[in-house]
């Protein structure tokens, strides 16, 4: 049977249209979400002020993984990013499993974000049910993603910029509170860092337990590796983008957490419920509850928008490589993979409907299954970089960007990820999430192996790179 070529009359290809500034802001927008604004309180409650160490360790892992991604993206930009690299390094099955795992994670998270944002807004407007808000969000953000990548980039830039502005404002207000520059509010200083049971009240165990929560908050930064393929100069842009995202995320995350544990006692109930709101309420900022609710809704919708983009581009890449139905590579005149966008949103919306029908079980189970996806994807990225870098060095291949400290820093990243996985296996809740994610990954690997035979017989399409293997 004749194999279908990678480009057909229904496949016009993606159009470069994202600027370096937009991609950089997308990386920040993907990482700065409800996990920081709300979830950080849980990590603080577990580790106390020493949660800063947890964030520093997780941040180190992110920096190393992003540097590895930058090296591989600069050499071979691809909308499949880490999935494409896993395929080049470890074969078709690995690339397929990583790509589909990422896609499944995003479409489930899209549903969770839409549900979360709708729940908050339903409290403001009780007359409109949450499901209708979900429908509005899905329709609006689907339209944004179908209008062309240039328009999407502009929209997401300003979407994410609002969150970034909120973080900067919080850091400024927090610094003024610590230094006593706010009229009528006594200086808090930094005494709270050690005044309530010491800097690490729960010792190393607390730092380790908080690390399991913190590491997932950094998920979302990898979208820049996908988006770089739709910029005008991927190889050069990715260098600056990764550097900017890494520095800003560390400053925003570590800075925000430092302000929280310095201004308030780490064990106060208000910190656990909502750390940012608690700080602003203490400093007598008017309308703090409404302000923080608006920011959380904006964070959820911004992350949802970025996830629709990331899921659609991954589906497009999987189709290009013969790992997904051919329809997923169809693009509009504007260069948008509209079938992939609609498929990603449709699956996410199905999970929303299931959540409405079975509110006690479905979404929680789905989130548990994909809860540890970031660990699998980051581990696959590290292993891929080690293999591809050694292969490039052996063959004398020129790399536009070379990760510093290779191979020692790559092995350090792998060791840190291994440690986090080992810690997850000790914690009962995290262990369930990890085992479910690993079971899903194993299932995807089995499916990929089974479909390889169909690809070889020409029943489904396979890419040139796959055939070369």
Secondary structure, 3 states (H helix, E strand, C coil): CCCCCCCCCCCCCCCCCECHHHHHHHHHHHHCCHHHHCCHHHHHHHHHHHHHHHHHHHHHHHHHHHHHHHHHHHHCCCCCCHHHHHHHHHCHHHHHHHHHHHHHHHHHHHHHHHHHHHHHHHHHCCCCCHHHHHHHHHHHHHHHHHCCHHHHHHHHHHHHHHHHHHHHHHHHHHHHHHHCCCCCCCCCCCHHHCCCCCCCCCHHHHHHHHHHHHHHHCCCCCHHHHHHHHECCHHHHHHHHHHHHHHHHHHHHHHHHHHHHHHCCCCCHHHHHHHHHHHHHHCCCCCHHHHHHHHHHHHHHHHHHHHHHHHHHHHHHHHHCCCCCHHHHCCCCCCCCHHHHHHHHHHHHHHHHHHHHCCCCHHHHHHHHCCCHHHHHHHHHHHHHHHHHHHHHHHCCCCCCCCCCCCHHHHHHHHHHHHHHHHHHHCHHHHHHHHHHHHHHHHHHHHHHHHHHHHHCCCCCCCHHHHHC
